[in-house]
Amino acid sequence: MQGDCPGCSSELAAGAADGVLRCAHCAGTFVPRPLLESFLATVPAEAADSA
């Protein structure tokens, strides 16, 4: 999985099995949207409201 870093627009390299993208230039980590949405779907709504 490849993408562009939202922080510095450099190319991101796929992380380990977790699927998180890591930027070698600004050390940022970004979760791909489908992965983020699937994670949020597992979090109870009450927990999201209190955050």
mmCIF entry with sequence, helices, sheets and N, C-alpha, C, O atoms, coordinates in Angstrom:
data_MODEL
# 
_entry.id   MODEL 
# 
_entity.id                         1 
_entity.type                       polymer 
_entity.pdbx_number_of_molecules   1 
# 
_entity_poly.entity_id                      1 
_entity_poly.type                           'polypeptide(L)' 
_entity_poly.nstd_linkage                   no 
_entity_poly.nstd_monomer                   no 
_entity_poly.pdbx_seq_one_letter_code       MQGDCPGCSSELAAGAADGVLRCAHCAGTFVPRPLLESFLATVPAEAADSA 
_entity_poly.pdbx_seq_one_letter_code_can   MQGDCPGCSSELAAGAADGVLRCAHCAGTFVPRPLLESFLATVPAEAADSA 
_entity_poly.pdbx_strand_id                 A 
# 
loop_
_entity_poly_seq.entity_id 
_entity_poly_seq.num 
_entity_poly_seq.mon_id 
_entity_poly_seq.hetero 
1 1  MET n 
1 2  GLN n 
1 3  GLY n 
1 4  ASP n 
1 5  CYS n 
1 6  PRO n 
1 7  GLY n 
1 8  CYS n 
1 9  SER n 
1 10 SER n 
1 11 GLU n 
1 12 LEU n 
1 13 ALA n 
1 14 ALA n 
1 15 GLY n 
1 16 ALA n 
1 17 ALA n 
1 18 ASP n 
1 19 GLY n 
1 20 VAL n 
1 21 LEU n 
1 22 ARG n 
1 23 CYS n 
1 24 ALA n 
1 25 HIS n 
1 26 CYS n 
1 27 ALA n 
1 28 GLY n 
1 29 THR n 
1 30 PHE n 
1 31 VAL n 
1 32 PRO n 
1 33 ARG n 
1 34 PRO n 
1 35 LEU n 
1 36 LEU n 
1 37 GLU n 
1 38 SER n 
1 39 PHE n 
1 40 LEU n 
1 41 ALA n 
1 42 THR n 
1 43 VAL n 
1 44 PRO n 
1 45 ALA n 
1 46 GLU n 
1 47 ALA n 
1 48 ALA n 
1 49 ASP n 
1 50 SER n 
1 51 ALA n 
# 
_struct_asym.id          A 
_struct_asym.entity_id   1 
# 
loop_
_struct_conf.conf_type_id 
_struct_conf.id 
_struct_conf.pdbx_PDB_helix_id 
_struct_conf.beg_label_comp_id 
_struct_conf.beg_label_asym_id 
_struct_conf.beg_label_seq_id 
_struct_conf.pdbx_beg_PDB_ins_code 
_struct_conf.end_label_comp_id 
_struct_conf.end_label_asym_id 
_struct_conf.end_label_seq_id 
_struct_conf.pdbx_end_PDB_ins_code 
_struct_conf.beg_auth_comp_id 
_struct_conf.beg_auth_asym_id 
_struct_conf.beg_auth_seq_id 
_struct_conf.end_auth_comp_id 
_struct_conf.end_auth_asym_id 
_struct_conf.end_auth_seq_id 
_struct_conf.pdbx_PDB_helix_class 
_struct_conf.details 
_struct_conf.pdbx_PDB_helix_length 
HELX_P HELX_P1 AA1 ARG A 33 ? THR A 42 ? ARG A 33 THR A 42 1 ? 10 
HELX_P HELX_P2 AA2 ALA A 45 ? SER A 50 ? ALA A 45 SER A 50 1 ? 6  
# 
_struct_conf_type.id          HELX_P 
_struct_conf_type.criteria    ? 
_struct_conf_type.reference   ? 
# 
_struct_sheet.id               AA1 
_struct_sheet.type             ? 
_struct_sheet.number_strands   4 
_struct_sheet.details          ? 
# 
loop_
_struct_sheet_order.sheet_id 
_struct_sheet_order.range_id_1 
_struct_sheet_order.range_id_2 
_struct_sheet_order.offset 
_struct_sheet_order.sense 
AA1 1 2 ? anti-parallel 
AA1 2 3 ? anti-parallel 
AA1 3 4 ? anti-parallel 
# 
loop_
_struct_sheet_range.sheet_id 
_struct_sheet_range.id 
_struct_sheet_range.beg_label_comp_id 
_struct_sheet_range.beg_label_asym_id 
_struct_sheet_range.beg_label_seq_id 
_struct_sheet_range.pdbx_beg_PDB_ins_code 
_struct_sheet_range.end_label_comp_id 
_struct_sheet_range.end_label_asym_id 
_struct_sheet_range.end_label_seq_id 
_struct_sheet_range.pdbx_end_PDB_ins_code 
_struct_sheet_range.beg_auth_comp_id 
_struct_sheet_range.beg_auth_asym_id 
_struct_sheet_range.beg_auth_seq_id 
_struct_sheet_range.end_auth_comp_id 
_struct_sheet_range.end_auth_asym_id 
_struct_sheet_range.end_auth_seq_id 
AA1 1 GLY A 3  ? ASP A 4  ? GLY A 3  ASP A 4  
AA1 2 GLU A 11 ? ALA A 14 ? GLU A 11 ALA A 14 
AA1 3 LEU A 21 ? ARG A 22 ? LEU A 21 ARG A 22 
AA1 4 THR A 29 ? PHE A 30 ? THR A 29 PHE A 30 
# 
loop_
_atom_site.group_PDB 
_atom_site.id 
_atom_site.type_symbol 
_atom_site.label_atom_id 
_atom_site.label_alt_id 
_atom_site.label_comp_id 
_atom_site.label_asym_id 
_atom_site.label_entity_id 
_atom_site.label_seq_id 
_atom_site.pdbx_PDB_ins_code 
_atom_site.Cartn_x 
_atom_site.Cartn_y 
_atom_site.Cartn_z 
_atom_site.occupancy 
_atom_site.B_iso_or_equiv 
_atom_site.pdbx_formal_charge 
_atom_site.auth_seq_id 
_atom_site.auth_comp_id 
_atom_site.auth_asym_id 
_atom_site.auth_atom_id 
_atom_site.pdbx_PDB_model_num 
ATOM 1   N N  . MET A 1 1  ? 0.856   -1.197 0.000  1.00 0.00 ? 1  MET A N  1 
ATOM 2   C CA . MET A 1 1  ? 0.000   0.000  0.000  1.00 0.00 ? 1  MET A CA 1 
ATOM 3   C C  . MET A 1 1  ? 0.891   1.247  0.000  1.00 0.00 ? 1  MET A C  1 
ATOM 4   O O  . MET A 1 1  ? 1.789   1.375  0.833  1.00 0.00 ? 1  MET A O  1 
ATOM 5   N N  . GLN A 1 2  ? 0.641   2.142  -0.919 1.00 0.00 ? 2  GLN A N  1 
ATOM 6   C CA . GLN A 1 2  ? 1.432   3.365  -1.014 1.00 0.00 ? 2  GLN A CA 1 
ATOM 7   C C  . GLN A 1 2  ? 0.508   4.577  -0.954 1.00 0.00 ? 2  GLN A C  1 
ATOM 8   O O  . GLN A 1 2  ? -0.691  4.469  -1.214 1.00 0.00 ? 2  GLN A O  1 
ATOM 9   N N  . GLY A 1 3  ? 1.074   5.724  -0.610 1.00 0.00 ? 3  GLY A N  1 
ATOM 10  C CA . GLY A 1 3  ? 0.278   6.940  -0.560 1.00 0.00 ? 3  GLY A CA 1 
ATOM 11  C C  . GLY A 1 3  ? 1.183   8.131  -0.364 1.00 0.00 ? 3  GLY A C  1 
ATOM 12  O O  . GLY A 1 3  ? 2.402   7.985  -0.288 1.00 0.00 ? 3  GLY A O  1 
ATOM 13  N N  . ASP A 1 4  ? 0.597   9.309  -0.282 1.00 0.00 ? 4  ASP A N  1 
ATOM 14  C CA . ASP A 1 4  ? 1.376   10.514 -0.039 1.00 0.00 ? 4  ASP A CA 1 
ATOM 15  C C  . ASP A 1 4  ? 1.135   10.983 1.381  1.00 0.00 ? 4  ASP A C  1 
ATOM 16  O O  . ASP A 1 4  ? 0.010   10.937 1.880  1.00 0.00 ? 4  ASP A O  1 
ATOM 17  N N  . CYS A 1 5  ? 2.202   11.435 2.031  1.00 0.00 ? 5  CYS A N  1 
ATOM 18  C CA . CYS A 1 5  ? 2.110   11.900 3.410  1.00 0.00 ? 5  CYS A CA 1 
ATOM 19  C C  . CYS A 1 5  ? 1.336   13.214 3.479  1.00 0.00 ? 5  CYS A C  1 
ATOM 20  O O  . CYS A 1 5  ? 1.689   14.167 2.784  1.00 0.00 ? 5  CYS A O  1 
ATOM 21  N N  . PRO A 1 6  ? 0.284   13.288 4.305  1.00 0.00 ? 6  PRO A N  1 
ATOM 22  C CA . PRO A 1 6  ? -0.461  14.540 4.450  1.00 0.00 ? 6  PRO A CA 1 
ATOM 23  C C  . PRO A 1 6  ? 0.391   15.634 5.083  1.00 0.00 ? 6  PRO A C  1 
ATOM 24  O O  . PRO A 1 6  ? 0.105   16.820 4.918  1.00 0.00 ? 6  PRO A O  1 
ATOM 25  N N  . GLY A 1 7  ? 1.433   15.240 5.804  1.00 0.00 ? 7  GLY A N  1 
ATOM 26  C CA . GLY A 1 7  ? 2.274   16.215 6.492  1.00 0.00 ? 7  GLY A CA 1 
ATOM 27  C C  . GLY A 1 7  ? 3.294   16.871 5.583  1.00 0.00 ? 7  GLY A C  1 
ATOM 28  O O  . GLY A 1 7  ? 3.481   18.086 5.639  1.00 0.00 ? 7  GLY A O  1 
ATOM 29  N N  . CYS A 1 8  ? 3.965   16.073 4.734  1.00 0.00 ? 8  CYS A N  1 
ATOM 30  C CA . CYS A 1 8  ? 5.029   16.654 3.907  1.00 0.00 ? 8  CYS A CA 1 
ATOM 31  C C  . CYS A 1 8  ? 4.965   16.208 2.449  1.00 0.00 ? 8  CYS A C  1 
ATOM 32  O O  . CYS A 1 8  ? 5.859   16.533 1.668  1.00 0.00 ? 8  CYS A O  1 
ATOM 33  N N  . SER A 1 9  ? 3.917   15.466 2.070  1.00 0.00 ? 9  SER A N  1 
ATOM 34  C CA . SER A 1 9  ? 3.684   15.030 0.689  1.00 0.00 ? 9  SER A CA 1 
ATOM 35  C C  . SER A 1 9  ? 4.723   14.060 0.138  1.00 0.00 ? 9  SER A C  1 
ATOM 36  O O  . SER A 1 9  ? 4.756   13.803 -1.065 1.00 0.00 ? 9  SER A O  1 
ATOM 37  N N  . SER A 1 10 ? 5.577   13.517 1.016  1.00 0.00 ? 10 SER A N  1 
ATOM 38  C CA . SER A 1 10 ? 6.523   12.509 0.557  1.00 0.00 ? 10 SER A CA 1 
ATOM 39  C C  . SER A 1 10 ? 5.799   11.179 0.410  1.00 0.00 ? 10 SER A C  1 
ATOM 40  O O  . SER A 1 10 ? 4.711   10.989 0.953  1.00 0.00 ? 10 SER A O  1 
ATOM 41  N N  . GLU A 1 11 ? 6.408   10.268 -0.324 1.00 0.00 ? 11 GLU A N  1 
ATOM 42  C CA . GLU A 1 11 ? 5.792   8.962  -0.500 1.00 0.00 ? 11 GLU A CA 1 
ATOM 43  C C  . GLU A 1 11 ? 5.866   8.174  0.798  1.00 0.00 ? 11 GLU A C  1 
ATOM 44  O O  . GLU A 1 11 ? 6.903   8.140  1.461  1.00 0.00 ? 11 GLU A O  1 
ATOM 45  N N  . LEU A 1 12 ? 4.756   7.543  1.151  1.00 0.00 ? 12 LEU A N  1 
ATOM 46  C CA . LEU A 1 12 ? 4.704   6.751  2.370  1.00 0.00 ? 12 LEU A CA 1 
ATOM 47  C C  . LEU A 1 12 ? 4.998   5.292  2.058  1.00 0.00 ? 12 LEU A C  1 
ATOM 48  O O  . LEU A 1 12 ? 4.658   4.789  0.987  1.00 0.00 ? 12 LEU A O  1 
ATOM 49  N N  . ALA A 1 13 ? 5.629   4.628  3.003  1.00 0.00 ? 13 ALA A N  1 
ATOM 50  C CA . ALA A 1 13 ? 5.870   3.194  2.865  1.00 0.00 ? 13 ALA A CA 1 
ATOM 51  C C  . ALA A 1 13 ? 4.914   2.464  3.786  1.00 0.00 ? 13 ALA A C  1 
ATOM 52  O O  . ALA A 1 13 ? 4.628   2.923  4.893  1.00 0.00 ? 13 ALA A O  1 
ATOM 53  N N  . ALA A 1 14 ? 4.426   1.334  3.326  1.00 0.00 ? 14 ALA A N  1 
ATOM 54  C CA . ALA A 1 14 ? 3.507   0.564  4.154  1.00 0.00 ? 14 ALA A CA 1 
ATOM 55  C C  . ALA A 1 14 ? 4.226   0.066  5.390  1.00 0.00 ? 14 ALA A C  1 
ATOM 56  O O  . ALA A 1 14 ? 5.403   -0.291 5.343  1.00 0.00 ? 14 ALA A O  1 
ATOM 57  N N  . GLY A 1 15 ? 3.501   0.046  6.493  1.00 0.00 ? 15 GLY A N  1 
ATOM 58  C CA . GLY A 1 15 ? 4.071   -0.427 7.743  1.00 0.00 ? 15 GLY A CA 1 
ATOM 59  C C  . GLY A 1 15 ? 4.066   -1.942 7.800  1.00 0.00 ? 15 GLY A C  1 
ATOM 60  O O  . GLY A 1 15 ? 3.972   -2.615 6.774  1.00 0.00 ? 15 GLY A O  1 
ATOM 61  N N  . ALA A 1 16 ? 4.167   -2.462 8.987  1.00 0.00 ? 16 ALA A N  1 
ATOM 62  C CA . ALA A 1 16 ? 4.160   -3.907 9.184  1.00 0.00 ? 16 ALA A CA 1 
ATOM 63  C C  . ALA A 1 16 ? 2.749   -4.442 8.948  1.00 0.00 ? 16 ALA A C  1 
ATOM 64  O O  . ALA A 1 16 ? 1.972   -3.840 8.208  1.00 0.00 ? 16 ALA A O  1 
ATOM 65  N N  . ALA A 1 17 ? 2.427   -5.543 9.560  1.00 0.00 ? 17 ALA A N  1 
ATOM 66  C CA . ALA A 1 17 ? 1.129   -6.179 9.358  1.00 0.00 ? 17 ALA A CA 1 
ATOM 67  C C  . ALA A 1 17 ? -0.038  -5.311 9.824  1.00 0.00 ? 17 ALA A C  1 
ATOM 68  O O  . ALA A 1 17 ? -1.187  -5.581 9.473  1.00 0.00 ? 17 ALA A O  1 
ATOM 69  N N  . ASP A 1 18 ? 0.244   -4.268 10.615 1.00 0.00 ? 18 ASP A N  1 
ATOM 70  C CA . ASP A 1 18 ? -0.830  -3.399 11.105 1.00 0.00 ? 18 ASP A CA 1 
ATOM 71  C C  . ASP A 1 18 ? -1.410  -2.525 9.999  1.00 0.00 ? 18 ASP A C  1 
ATOM 72  O O  . ASP A 1 18 ? -2.499  -1.973 10.155 1.00 0.00 ? 18 ASP A O  1 
ATOM 73  N N  . GLY A 1 19 ? -0.691  -2.394 8.882  1.00 0.00 ? 19 GLY A N  1 
ATOM 74  C CA . GLY A 1 19 ? -1.197  -1.623 7.756  1.00 0.00 ? 19 GLY A CA 1 
ATOM 75  C C  . GLY A 1 19 ? -1.052  -0.122 7.886  1.00 0.00 ? 19 GLY A C  1 
ATOM 76  O O  . GLY A 1 19 ? -1.516  0.622  7.022  1.00 0.00 ? 19 GLY A O  1 
ATOM 77  N N  . VAL A 1 20 ? -0.407  0.340  8.966  1.00 0.00 ? 20 VAL A N  1 
ATOM 78  C CA . VAL A 1 20 ? -0.226  1.776  9.163  1.00 0.00 ? 20 VAL A CA 1 
ATOM 79  C C  . VAL A 1 20 ? 0.888   2.273  8.250  1.00 0.00 ? 20 VAL A C  1 
ATOM 80  O O  . VAL A 1 20 ? 1.926   1.625  8.116  1.00 0.00 ? 20 VAL A O  1 
ATOM 81  N N  . LEU A 1 21 ? 0.667   3.430  7.620  1.00 0.00 ? 21 LEU A N  1 
ATOM 82  C CA . LEU A 1 21 ? 1.675   4.013  6.738  1.00 0.00 ? 21 LEU A CA 1 
ATOM 83  C C  . LEU A 1 21 ? 2.613   4.890  7.552  1.00 0.00 ? 21 LEU A C  1 
ATOM 84  O O  . LEU A 1 21 ? 2.178   5.657  8.411  1.00 0.00 ? 21 LEU A O  1 
ATOM 85  N N  . ARG A 1 22 ? 3.918   4.766  7.269  1.00 0.00 ? 22 ARG A N  1 
ATOM 86  C CA . ARG A 1 22 ? 4.898   5.549  8.015  1.00 0.00 ? 22 ARG A CA 1 
ATOM 87  C C  . ARG A 1 22 ? 5.720   6.407  7.055  1.00 0.00 ? 22 ARG A C  1 
ATOM 88  O O  . ARG A 1 22 ? 6.175   5.931  6.015  1.00 0.00 ? 22 ARG A O  1 
ATOM 89  N N  . CYS A 1 23 ? 5.903   7.666  7.414  1.00 0.00 ? 23 CYS A N  1 
ATOM 90  C CA . CYS A 1 23 ? 6.677   8.575  6.576  1.00 0.00 ? 23 CYS A CA 1 
ATOM 91  C C  . CYS A 1 23 ? 8.109   8.649  7.089  1.00 0.00 ? 23 CYS A C  1 
ATOM 92  O O  . CYS A 1 23 ? 8.337   8.948  8.261  1.00 0.00 ? 23 CYS A O  1 
ATOM 93  N N  . ALA A 1 24 ? 9.072   8.378  6.213  1.00 0.00 ? 24 ALA A N  1 
ATOM 94  C CA . ALA A 1 24 ? 10.476  8.408  6.609  1.00 0.00 ? 24 ALA A CA 1 
ATOM 95  C C  . ALA A 1 24 ? 11.010  9.836  6.705  1.00 0.00 ? 24 ALA A C  1 
ATOM 96  O O  . ALA A 1 24 ? 12.062  10.065 7.301  1.00 0.00 ? 24 ALA A O  1 
ATOM 97  N N  . HIS A 1 25 ? 10.291  10.797 6.121  1.00 0.00 ? 25 HIS A N  1 
ATOM 98  C CA . HIS A 1 25 ? 10.788  12.164 6.087  1.00 0.00 ? 25 HIS A CA 1 
ATOM 99  C C  . HIS A 1 25 ? 10.381  12.980 7.307  1.00 0.00 ? 25 HIS A C  1 
ATOM 100 O O  . HIS A 1 25 ? 11.205  13.703 7.868  1.00 0.00 ? 25 HIS A O  1 
ATOM 101 N N  . CYS A 1 26 ? 9.121   12.875 7.725  1.00 0.00 ? 26 CYS A N  1 
ATOM 102 C CA . CYS A 1 26 ? 8.682   13.676 8.871  1.00 0.00 ? 26 CYS A CA 1 
ATOM 103 C C  . CYS A 1 26 ? 8.305   12.799 10.061 1.00 0.00 ? 26 CYS A C  1 
ATOM 104 O O  . CYS A 1 26 ? 7.783   13.290 11.063 1.00 0.00 ? 26 CYS A O  1 
ATOM 105 N N  . ALA A 1 27 ? 8.575   11.485 9.944  1.00 0.00 ? 27 ALA A N  1 
ATOM 106 C CA . ALA A 1 27 ? 8.322   10.537 11.034 1.00 0.00 ? 27 ALA A CA 1 
ATOM 107 C C  . ALA A 1 27 ? 6.853   10.447 11.422 1.00 0.00 ? 27 ALA A C  1 
ATOM 108 O O  . ALA A 1 27 ? 6.526   9.997  12.521 1.00 0.00 ? 27 ALA A O  1 
ATOM 109 N N  . GLY A 1 28 ? 5.969   10.871 10.526 1.00 0.00 ? 28 GLY A N  1 
ATOM 110 C CA . GLY A 1 28 ? 4.541   10.781 10.813 1.00 0.00 ? 28 GLY A CA 1 
ATOM 111 C C  . GLY A 1 28 ? 4.022   9.382  10.541 1.00 0.00 ? 28 GLY A C  1 
ATOM 112 O O  . GLY A 1 28 ? 4.584   8.644  9.732  1.00 0.00 ? 28 GLY A O  1 
ATOM 113 N N  . THR A 1 29 ? 2.946   9.025  11.223 1.00 0.00 ? 29 THR A N  1 
ATOM 114 C CA . THR A 1 29 ? 2.289   7.752  10.944 1.00 0.00 ? 29 THR A CA 1 
ATOM 115 C C  . THR A 1 29 ? 0.835   8.046  10.622 1.00 0.00 ? 29 THR A C  1 
ATOM 116 O O  . THR A 1 29 ? 0.204   8.884  11.266 1.00 0.00 ? 29 THR A O  1 
ATOM 117 N N  . PHE A 1 30 ? 0.316   7.361  9.637  1.00 0.00 ? 30 PHE A N  1 
ATOM 118 C CA . PHE A 1 30 ? -1.039  7.624  9.182  1.00 0.00 ? 30 PHE A CA 1 
ATOM 119 C C  . PHE A 1 30 ? -1.769  6.317  8.951  1.00 0.00 ? 30 PHE A C  1 
ATOM 120 O O  . PHE A 1 30 ? -1.219  5.380  8.374  1.00 0.00 ? 30 PHE A O  1 
ATOM 121 N N  . VAL A 1 31 ? -3.008  6.260  9.403  1.00 0.00 ? 31 VAL A N  1 
ATOM 122 C CA . VAL A 1 31 ? -3.815  5.059  9.224  1.00 0.00 ? 31 VAL A CA 1 
ATOM 123 C C  . VAL A 1 31 ? -4.658  5.237  7.963  1.00 0.00 ? 31 VAL A C  1 
ATOM 124 O O  . VAL A 1 31 ? -5.401  6.213  7.860  1.00 0.00 ? 31 VAL A O  1 
ATOM 125 N N  . PRO A 1 32 ? -4.560  4.318  7.003  1.00 0.00 ? 32 PRO A N  1 
ATOM 126 C CA . PRO A 1 32 ? -5.381  4.417  5.789  1.00 0.00 ? 32 PRO A CA 1 
ATOM 127 C C  . PRO A 1 32 ? -6.862  4.482  6.142  1.00 0.00 ? 32 PRO A C  1 
ATOM 128 O O  . PRO A 1 32 ? -7.307  3.813  7.074  1.00 0.00 ? 32 PRO A O  1 
ATOM 129 N N  . ARG A 1 33 ? -7.623  5.279  5.410  1.00 0.00 ? 33 ARG A N  1 
ATOM 130 C CA . ARG A 1 33 ? -9.031  5.509  5.739  1.00 0.00 ? 33 ARG A CA 1 
ATOM 131 C C  . ARG A 1 33 ? -9.866  4.235  5.922  1.00 0.00 ? 33 ARG A C  1 
ATOM 132 O O  . ARG A 1 33 ? -10.616 4.151  6.895  1.00 0.00 ? 33 ARG A O  1 
ATOM 133 N N  . PRO A 1 34 ? -9.770  3.244  5.032  1.00 0.00 ? 34 PRO A N  1 
ATOM 134 C CA . PRO A 1 34 ? -10.576 2.025  5.249  1.00 0.00 ? 34 PRO A CA 1 
ATOM 135 C C  . PRO A 1 34 ? -10.247 1.341  6.571  1.00 0.00 ? 34 PRO A C  1 
ATOM 136 O O  . PRO A 1 34 ? -11.134 0.820  7.248  1.00 0.00 ? 34 PRO A O  1 
ATOM 137 N N  . LEU A 1 35 ? -8.963  1.347  6.933  1.00 0.00 ? 35 LEU A N  1 
ATOM 138 C CA . LEU A 1 35 ? -8.543  0.729  8.188  1.00 0.00 ? 35 LEU A CA 1 
ATOM 139 C C  . LEU A 1 35 ? -9.079  1.535  9.365  1.00 0.00 ? 35 LEU A C  1 
ATOM 140 O O  . LEU A 1 35 ? -9.526  0.967  10.361 1.00 0.00 ? 35 LEU A O  1 
ATOM 141 N N  . LEU A 1 36 ? -9.032  2.869  9.247  1.00 0.00 ? 36 LEU A N  1 
ATOM 142 C CA . LEU A 1 36 ? -9.531  3.742  10.300 1.00 0.00 ? 36 LEU A CA 1 
ATOM 143 C C  . LEU A 1 36 ? -11.030 3.555  10.493 1.00 0.00 ? 36 LEU A C  1 
ATOM 144 O O  . LEU A 1 36 ? -11.507 3.455  11.624 1.00 0.00 ? 36 LEU A O  1 
ATOM 145 N N  . GLU A 1 37 ? -11.773 3.507  9.390  1.00 0.00 ? 37 GLU A N  1 
ATOM 146 C CA . GLU A 1 37 ? -13.225 3.338  9.487  1.00 0.00 ? 37 GLU A CA 1 
ATOM 147 C C  . GLU A 1 37 ? -13.595 1.990  10.096 1.00 0.00 ? 37 GLU A C  1 
ATOM 148 O O  . GLU A 1 37 ? -14.545 1.900  10.874 1.00 0.00 ? 37 GLU A O  1 
ATOM 149 N N  . SER A 1 38 ? -12.851 0.945  9.746  1.00 0.00 ? 38 SER A N  1 
ATOM 150 C CA . SER A 1 38 ? -13.155 -0.369 10.310 1.00 0.00 ? 38 SER A CA 1 
ATOM 151 C C  . SER A 1 38 ? -12.850 -0.382 11.801 1.00 0.00 ? 38 SER A C  1 
ATOM 152 O O  . SER A 1 38 ? -13.540 -1.052 12.569 1.00 0.00 ? 38 SER A O  1 
ATOM 153 N N  . PHE A 1 39 ? -11.821 0.355  12.216 1.00 0.00 ? 39 PHE A N  1 
ATOM 154 C CA . PHE A 1 39 ? -11.498 0.455  13.639 1.00 0.00 ? 39 PHE A CA 1 
ATOM 155 C C  . PHE A 1 39 ? -12.583 1.231  14.376 1.00 0.00 ? 39 PHE A C  1 
ATOM 156 O O  . PHE A 1 39 ? -13.037 0.808  15.439 1.00 0.00 ? 39 PHE A O  1 
ATOM 157 N N  . LEU A 1 40 ? -13.001 2.361  13.819 1.00 0.00 ? 40 LEU A N  1 
ATOM 158 C CA . LEU A 1 40 ? -14.027 3.179  14.462 1.00 0.00 ? 40 LEU A CA 1 
ATOM 159 C C  . LEU A 1 40 ? -15.343 2.427  14.582 1.00 0.00 ? 40 LEU A C  1 
ATOM 160 O O  . LEU A 1 40 ? -16.109 2.649  15.520 1.00 0.00 ? 40 LEU A O  1 
ATOM 161 N N  . ALA A 1 41 ? -15.604 1.541  13.635 1.00 0.00 ? 41 ALA A N  1 
ATOM 162 C CA . ALA A 1 41 ? -16.842 0.764  13.669 1.00 0.00 ? 41 ALA A CA 1 
ATOM 163 C C  . ALA A 1 41 ? -16.866 -0.201 14.853 1.00 0.00 ? 41 ALA A C  1 
ATOM 164 O O  . ALA A 1 41 ? -17.935 -0.644 15.273 1.00 0.00 ? 41 ALA A O  1 
ATOM 165 N N  . THR A 1 42 ? -15.688 -0.526 15.392 1.00 0.00 ? 42 THR A N  1 
ATOM 166 C CA . THR A 1 42 ? -15.620 -1.453 16.522 1.00 0.00 ? 42 THR A CA 1 
ATOM 167 C C  . THR A 1 42 ? -15.685 -0.729 17.862 1.00 0.00 ? 42 THR A C  1 
ATOM 168 O O  . THR A 1 42 ? -15.833 -1.362 18.907 1.00 0.00 ? 42 THR A O  1 
ATOM 169 N N  . VAL A 1 43 ? -15.572 0.605  17.831 1.00 0.00 ? 43 VAL A N  1 
ATOM 170 C CA . VAL A 1 43 ? -15.593 1.387  19.068 1.00 0.00 ? 43 VAL A CA 1 
ATOM 171 C C  . VAL A 1 43 ? -17.031 1.777  19.402 1.00 0.00 ? 43 VAL A C  1 
ATOM 172 O O  . VAL A 1 43 ? -17.736 2.310  18.546 1.00 0.00 ? 43 VAL A O  1 
ATOM 173 N N  . PRO A 1 44 ? -17.478 1.518  20.634 1.00 0.00 ? 44 PRO A N  1 
ATOM 174 C CA . PRO A 1 44 ? -18.842 1.905  21.028 1.00 0.00 ? 44 PRO A CA 1 
ATOM 175 C C  . PRO A 1 44 ? -19.052 3.411  20.879 1.00 0.00 ? 44 PRO A C  1 
ATOM 176 O O  . PRO A 1 44 ? -18.129 4.192  21.107 1.00 0.00 ? 44 PRO A O  1 
ATOM 177 N N  . ALA A 1 45 ? -20.257 3.817  20.501 1.00 0.00 ? 45 ALA A N  1 
ATOM 178 C CA . ALA A 1 45 ? -20.562 5.232  20.288 1.00 0.00 ? 45 ALA A CA 1 
ATOM 179 C C  . ALA A 1 45 ? -20.346 6.043  21.562 1.00 0.00 ? 45 ALA A C  1 
ATOM 180 O O  . ALA A 1 45 ? -19.940 7.203  21.492 1.00 0.00 ? 45 ALA A O  1 
ATOM 181 N N  . GLU A 1 46 ? -20.612 5.451  22.723 1.00 0.00 ? 46 GLU A N  1 
ATOM 182 C CA . GLU A 1 46 ? -20.453 6.178  23.981 1.00 0.00 ? 46 GLU A CA 1 
ATOM 183 C C  . GLU A 1 46 ? -19.001 6.610  24.176 1.00 0.00 ? 46 GLU A C  1 
ATOM 184 O O  . GLU A 1 46 ? -18.741 7.713  24.657 1.00 0.00 ? 46 GLU A O  1 
ATOM 185 N N  . ALA A 1 47 ? -18.060 5.750  23.808 1.00 0.00 ? 47 ALA A N  1 
ATOM 186 C CA . ALA A 1 47 ? -16.645 6.071  23.966 1.00 0.00 ? 47 ALA A CA 1 
ATOM 187 C C  . ALA A 1 47 ? -16.250 7.224  23.049 1.00 0.00 ? 47 ALA A C  1 
ATOM 188 O O  . ALA A 1 47 ? -15.447 8.074  23.434 1.00 0.00 ? 47 ALA A O  1 
ATOM 189 N N  . ALA A 1 48 ? -16.805 7.260  21.845 1.00 0.00 ? 48 ALA A N  1 
ATOM 190 C CA . ALA A 1 48 ? -16.477 8.317  20.897 1.00 0.00 ? 48 ALA A CA 1 
ATOM 191 C C  . ALA A 1 48 ? -17.058 9.654  21.353 1.00 0.00 ? 48 ALA A C  1 
ATOM 192 O O  . ALA A 1 48 ? -16.445 10.700 21.136 1.00 0.00 ? 48 ALA A O  1 
ATOM 193 N N  . ASP A 1 49 ? -18.228 9.628  21.978 1.00 0.00 ? 49 ASP A N  1 
ATOM 194 C CA . ASP A 1 49 ? -18.861 10.866 22.425 1.00 0.00 ? 49 ASP A CA 1 
ATOM 195 C C  . ASP A 1 49 ? -18.098 11.519 23.572 1.00 0.00 ? 49 ASP A C  1 
ATOM 196 O O  . ASP A 1 49 ? -18.063 12.746 23.672 1.00 0.00 ? 49 ASP A O  1 
ATOM 197 N N  . SER A 1 50 ? -17.490 10.715 24.433 1.00 0.00 ? 50 SER A N  1 
ATOM 198 C CA . SER A 1 50 ? -16.809 11.264 25.597 1.00 0.00 ? 50 SER A CA 1 
ATOM 199 C C  . SER A 1 50 ? -15.419 11.791 25.262 1.00 0.00 ? 50 SER A C  1 
ATOM 200 O O  . SER A 1 50 ? -14.820 12.504 26.067 1.00 0.00 ? 50 SER A O  1 
ATOM 201 N N  . ALA A 1 51 ? -14.902 11.452 24.092 1.00 0.00 ? 51 ALA A N  1 
ATOM 202 C CA . ALA A 1 51 ? -13.558 11.869 23.720 1.00 0.00 ? 51 ALA A CA 1 
ATOM 203 C C  . ALA A 1 51 ? -13.512 13.350 23.359 1.00 0.00 ? 51 ALA A C  1 
ATOM 204 O O  . ALA A 1 51 ? -12.450 13.871 23.020 1.00 0.00 ? 51 ALA A O  1 
# 
